Amino acid sequence: MKKPYFISLVPDLRHTAVGAAHAILEDCEEAEDVAQETMLRMWNYVERLDDDERRAKAFAAVTAANLAKTRLRQKRKWPILRLLSQHDSETSDTPLRHIEASDADSAYSKALLQLPTVWQQVLQMRNVEDMSFAEIAAVLGTSESSVRGLLSKARKRMVELIKQQIE
C-alpha cells in the first residue's frame, strides 16, 4: 500500500481499531491507547499491506483485538497493579495525581517489606524477572507446586496490605 493512500484511510482505520479494542476492554482510554498502538504497527507494515480498504480494516480490527486481549492478560497477571491503577483514573496530570501516585508506590513498597523474604523473592522472580515456575523452583530448591502456592499467598497478602493502607 502506498503511504498517501494509507494516510487517507487512517481515520476509518483508527475508528475500526477503537471499536474493536473497546468491545474487549470496555475502557475508552485504554481502547484509544490500543488504537494508537495499532496504527503505529500498521504504519510499520504499510509497504506490505494490500491496497484493499476492507483488508486494511480487517487487519486493524484483528490487530487491535489482539492487543486488547494482551492488555487483559496483563491485568490478570498483575492484579496488584490494577488495584493501584484505580487511583490513576484521572486523565489530567495534576499535583494531586502525582501525590496519589506517590502514595500508591509507597503503599506497594511498604506492603512488600512486610512480606516474608521468600515471598518477596518469589514475587520479584516471577513478576519483575519474568522467570518460569520451574526456574524459580530450581533457584529456591523446591517444587513448582510449592512456588505456585507461595506466589498465590504472596499476591493475596500484598492485595490485603495495600487495601489496608489505601483505605
N, C-alpha and C positions, 0 to 999 in steps of 0.2 A: 504494500500500500504506500502511496506517495504521502509525504508528510503534510502538504497542504490539504489533501483530501481528509486525512486523519483529523487535522485541526478543525475542519468544518464539521466533523462528526462528534467532536468532544462533548458538546452539551448533551446530546442524546445518549452517548455512551456513559457519561457521568450519571445522568438520571437513571439509566438502567442499573448501573453499579450500586447507586444509593438504594434503589428499591430492593435489589437482591440482598444487600447487606442488612437493610432494616428489617426485612422479613425474618431474618435469622436472629439478629442481635436485639431488636426491639429498643434500640437506643439511638436517637438521631445523631448525636455527636460521634459515637463510635462508627455508625454507618457512614458518616461523612469521611472519617479517617480511612475507613476501608476503601471507600470510593476513590479517595486521593491516591492511596497506595496502588489500587487497581489501574488508575490512569497512568501512574509512573511506570508500572510494569508493562502496560500496553505500549507506552512511548518507547521503551527499550526494545520492544519486539515489532515496532511499526513497519520495518522493512520486510518482515516475514509474514505480515498479515495479508489476507486476500483483500481485494477491493470490494468485496461484497459487504454491504452495510449490515445485513442480517447476521452474517457470520461474526462480524466485529461485535455486534451487540450480544450475541450468544457468548463470545469469548469474554466480554466484560462481565456478563452475568455469572458465568461459571467461576471466573477468577475472583470476583467479589464474594461469591458464596463460599468458596474455599477459604479465602482469607478470613471471612466472618466465622466460619467453623473453627479455624485455628485460634482465633481470639477466644471463642467459647471454651475450647480445651485449655487454653492458658488460664482462664478464670478458674476453672475447676482445679487446675494444678496448683494454683496459688490462692487458696481461699483467704489466707491472711491478708494478702494484698487487696483482695476485693473488699474486705472489711475496712481496711484503711482508706481505700479509694472512695468509699461512701461519703467521706468528708471533703472530697475534691470535686464535687459535682458542679461547682460554680465555674462558669466559663471565663469570667474576668479574672485578671491577675491582680488581686488586691493585697494590701498588707495583712488583712485578716486571713486571707487564704494562705499566705506564707506562714503565719503563726500557726494556723491549724495543721498545715503540712509538717511543720517542725514538731508540733505536739504529737502527731501520728508517728513520725520517725522516732521520737523519744519513747513513746509507748511501746513500739516494737522492740527497741533496744533494751528497755527495762524488762520487758517480758522475756526476752531471750536470755538475759542474765539470770533470771530466776529459775530457769530450767536446769536439770541435771546436766553435767558436762557431756555425757554420752548423747543425750537428746540434742544438745547444741551441735555436736559433731555430725550427727545423722542429718539434721536439718541443713547444715552447711554443705555436706557432701551431696545431698540429693538436690536441693533447690538452687544452690549457687554454683557448685562444681558440676552439676548435672550428671552425677555418677549413677550407674545402674544399681539395682538391689544386690546383684551378685558382687559387684566391685566393692560396695560398702561392706557387705558381709565378709569379704576377704580381708579388708582393712581392719575390721573390728574382730575378726576371728570368730564369727558366729554364723548362724544360718540366715538365709534370705527371709524366711518367715519371721524370724526374730527382728530383723531390720524393719520389715513392714509394720510389725507391731510397735516397735519403738517410734517409728516415724508417725504413725497414726496417733499415738499417745502424745507425742511432742506437739503435733499440729493442734490437737484438741485443746491441750493446755495453753498453747500460745493464744488461741482464739479467746479462751476464758480470761486469761490475764489481760489481754488488750481490751476486751469488753469492760472489764472492771476499771481499767484506767481511763477509758474514754467516757464512761458514764460517771 
